[in-house]
Amino acid sequence: MASGRFGQARTLAAADAELRTTFAELLDRRASDPGDDLVSALVAEQGRAISPAELSALVRLLLIAGFETTVNAIGNGMRLVVGRP
């Protein structure tokens, strides 16, 4: 765990760099071996309808949006169950 005044910022920067690398590898894999998935379809549009920078940002957004909505759905569902047993 990072400590000190800038420890959290360094941890966040390292995690961001790792996530960027992971997504770059995923996009390269989907470009060379497309599947029947959303990322492959987006990669196929790269250079035509989507720039490389837009593609990278979009894939990151999909991860965050999917995570956020799932967390909120579970939390709200549990709140209802606990509030109305």
C-alpha positions as a printed NumPy array, in Angstrom:
array([[  0.   ,   0.   ,   0.   ],
       [  1.315,   3.439,  -0.875],
       [  2.013,   5.795,   1.962],
       [  2.959,   9.409,   2.319],
       [  1.594,  12.573,   0.879],
       [  1.459,  11.428,  -2.736],
       [  1.064,   7.695,  -2.17 ],
       [ -2.527,   7.517,  -3.351],
       [ -1.756,   9.545,  -6.468],
       [  1.142,   7.202,  -7.327],
       [ -1.066,   4.163,  -6.734],
       [ -3.786,   5.627,  -8.953],
       [ -1.295,   6.497, -11.704],
       [  0.144,   2.971, -11.619],
       [ -3.322,   1.4  , -11.759],
       [ -4.282,   3.683, -14.659],
       [ -1.13 ,   2.729, -16.57 ],
       [ -1.827,  -0.971, -15.984],
       [ -5.429,  -0.576, -17.159],
       [ -4.294,   1.255, -20.31 ],
       [ -1.825,  -1.554, -21.052],
       [ -4.488,  -4.208, -20.479],
       [ -6.918,  -2.489, -22.836],
       [ -4.233,  -1.903, -25.477],
       [ -3.464,  -5.642, -25.403],
       [ -7.179,  -6.479, -25.626],
       [ -7.672,  -4.159, -28.608],
       [ -4.629,  -5.638, -30.36 ],
       [ -5.959,  -9.169, -29.769],
       [ -9.407,  -8.264, -31.091],
       [ -7.863,  -6.619, -34.161],
       [ -5.917,  -9.768, -35.054],
       [ -8.526, -12.296, -33.892],
       [-12.014, -10.709, -33.775],
       [-14.769, -12.444, -31.911],
       [-18.516, -12.068, -31.646],
       [-18.386,  -9.306, -29.044],
       [-18.813,  -5.563, -28.713],
       [-15.095,  -4.794, -28.474],
       [-14.418,  -6.661, -31.739],
       [-17.196,  -4.717, -33.456],
       [-15.759,  -1.428, -32.186],
       [-12.245,  -2.378, -33.27 ],
       [-13.604,  -3.123, -36.752],
       [-14.814,   0.494, -36.931],
       [-11.488,   1.95 , -35.812],
       [-10.143,   4.334, -38.414],
       [-13.528,   4.729, -40.077],
       [-16.126,   5.77 , -37.538],
       [-13.948,   5.694, -34.413],
       [-10.47 ,   7.097, -33.906],
       [ -7.939,   5.072, -31.889],
       [ -8.189,   7.564, -29.008],
       [-11.998,   7.373, -29.047],
       [-11.873,   3.59 , -29.086],
       [ -9.59 ,   3.461, -26.059],
       [-11.777,   5.925, -24.15 ],
       [-14.96 ,   4.09 , -25.116],
       [-13.693,   0.718, -23.897],
       [-12.671,   2.271, -20.573],
       [-16.076,   3.944, -20.293],
       [-17.838,   0.632, -20.928],
       [-15.942,  -0.978, -18.064],
       [-16.678,   1.847, -15.65 ],
       [-20.32 ,   2.208, -16.688],
       [-20.919,  -1.529, -16.369],
       [-19.306,  -1.591, -12.942],
       [-21.158,   1.492, -11.699],
       [-24.609,   0.311, -12.744],
       [-24.07 ,  -3.16 , -11.293],
       [-22.895,  -1.784,  -7.953],
       [-25.881,   0.571,  -7.778],
       [-28.373,  -2.135,  -8.779],
       [-27.091,  -4.527,  -6.117],
       [-26.959,  -1.802,  -3.468],
       [-30.457,  -0.547,  -4.214],
       [-31.811,  -4.086,  -4.351],
       [-30.293,  -4.939,  -0.977],
       [-31.672,  -1.716,   0.491],
       [-35.18 ,  -2.714,  -0.604],
       [-34.82 ,  -6.259,   0.708],
       [-33.517,  -5.11 ,   4.085],
       [-36.074,  -2.294,   4.319],
       [-39.036,  -4.512,   3.403],
       [-38.326,  -8.072,   4.528]])
